[in-house]
Amino acid sequence: MMNIVINGGTSGIGKEIALYLSRNKENNILVTGRNKAALEELKEGAGNRNILTHQIDLEEFDKYEKSFQKFVAAHFGHIDVLINNAGLLIMNDFMRSSTEEARKMMETNFFGPAALTRALHNLMQRGSHIVNISSMGGYQGSSKYRGLSYYSASKAALSSLSECLAEEFRESGIIVNCLALGSVGTGMLEKAFPGYKAPVNAAEMAEFISWFAINGSKFFNGKVLPVAMSNP
């Protein structure tokens, strides 16, 4: 039996991860997101009735932290896997981007996942696996694209945090890795690159991420791994 928390699972890759992992009736899955209706739909769509949901907004996680901690502790004695998948992309040239837009992306893509990880740390044990979902846009040496400066920077921050936390959590035996995803057929990609056909769809990527979340801790720790077939 695995207790799994998926941060950002109401659409796209996160939703597909939740549905894929729910196929195993031994898994207990908690999914967070902003959209209450989407969370309810996801919960009802799980054939094994093993998905719990909790509404939070990572842009304002401080407001939710205490109630979220209590909710998770009440349902899970411990956490085996945490997948930080939530992401926000506002495409705009650097000189045209507002401070508010930049902060929204940093809160959702970096500060929020960091705060959520800190909030759940006490429920993790030796062998627990944290998987942070970053982007090739934030991967050092990768191709960069106009309009994605703040998004890429926020994902680069998450990648670096993953490496640092792996070292900080080494003594406690908590494993931390980061997957830097390339293009995947989602609504977010379509907004950023209209008309571009990604080589991988959300369900296919979710299957790989699910496998990695369960098995990757046996082979990797403190790694930022590119998962990409093409540019972008």
Summary of the structure (lengths in Angstrom):
residues: 232
radius of gyration: 16.5
end to end distance: 37.2
largest distance: 49.7
contacts: 790
relative contact order: 0.16
helix: 48%
strand: 21%
